[in-house]
Amino acid sequence: MSSEDMTEGKARYFREVELKHGRVAMLGALGFLVGENFHPLFGGDINVPSYVAFQASPLQDFWPAVVATIGVFEFFSITTIDGGFTIRENMPAGGKREAGDFMFDPLGFKPKNPTELATMQSKELNNGRLAMIGMAGMVAQELVSQDFIF
C-alpha cells in the first residue's frame, strides 16, 4: 500500500486489527502452555500436542457453533466501524472509541494518567507482536517435531 492510499482512518483500523490479533495470540500462547500441561476436560483423555488437540476433542463436531459464537462477537465489533475505516464518533456508551478500547475494564486496570496509559498500550502492542511471532514458532515446532513443546 502506498503512502498516498494510507488515511488516518485506515491507520486506526490497522492498529485495531493488530491489537486484536496480538491479544488473541497472547491468549493462544498461554493456552499452549496450559493446555499441554493441564487438560481436565473431556475426562482428561486428550493428551496430544496442542496443534491437534481440537481434532481430538468432541468440539470438532461443533465447530459451526464455535464459529457462529465468534462471529457474533465480531459482528458487534464491526458495527462500531463506519464505511471507509472511520471509527464512529458516538458510541452507544457516549464516548469516542479508540483502537483496541472496548470499554470493558471490570478490574480497573486501565491507568487514569495519560502517560501511564500510553506506556501500557505500547507494552501491550509489543507483547502482542511478540506473541504473534511466538505462536507461529510454537505451531511450526509442533508440526515439525510431531511432539509436545512443553
Residue, then its C-alpha position, 0 to 999 in steps of 0.5 A: m500500500s502506498s503512502e498516498d492510499m494510507t488515511e488516518g482512518k485506515a491507520r486506526y483500523f490497522r492498529e485495531v486489527e493488530l491489537k486484536h490479533g496480538r491479544v488473541a495470540m497472547l491468549g493462544a500462547l498461554g493456552f499452549l502452555v496450559g493446555e499441554n500441561f493441564h487438560p481436565l476436560f473431556g475426562g482428561d483423555i486428550n493428551v496430544p500436542s496442542y496443534v491437534a488437540f481440537q481434532a481430538s476433542p468432541l468440539q470438532d463436531f461443533w465447530p459451526a457453533v464455535v464459529a457462529t459464537i465468534g462471529v457474533f462477537e465480531f459482528f458487534s465489533i464491526t458495527t462500531i466501524d463506519g464505511g471507509f475505516t472511520i471509527r464512529e464518533n458516538m458510541p452507544a456508551g457516549g464516548k469516542r472509541e479508540a483502537g483496541d478500547f472496548m470499554f470493558d475494564p471490570l478490574g480497573f486496570k486501565p491507568k487514569n494518567p495519560t502517560e501511564l496509559a500510553t506506556m501500557q498500550s505500547k507494552e501491550l502492542n509489543n507483547g502482542r507482536l511478540a506473541m504473534i511471532g511466538m505462536a507461529g514458532m510454537v505451531a511450526q515446532e509442533l508440526v515439525s517435531q510431531d511432539f509436545i513443546f512443553 
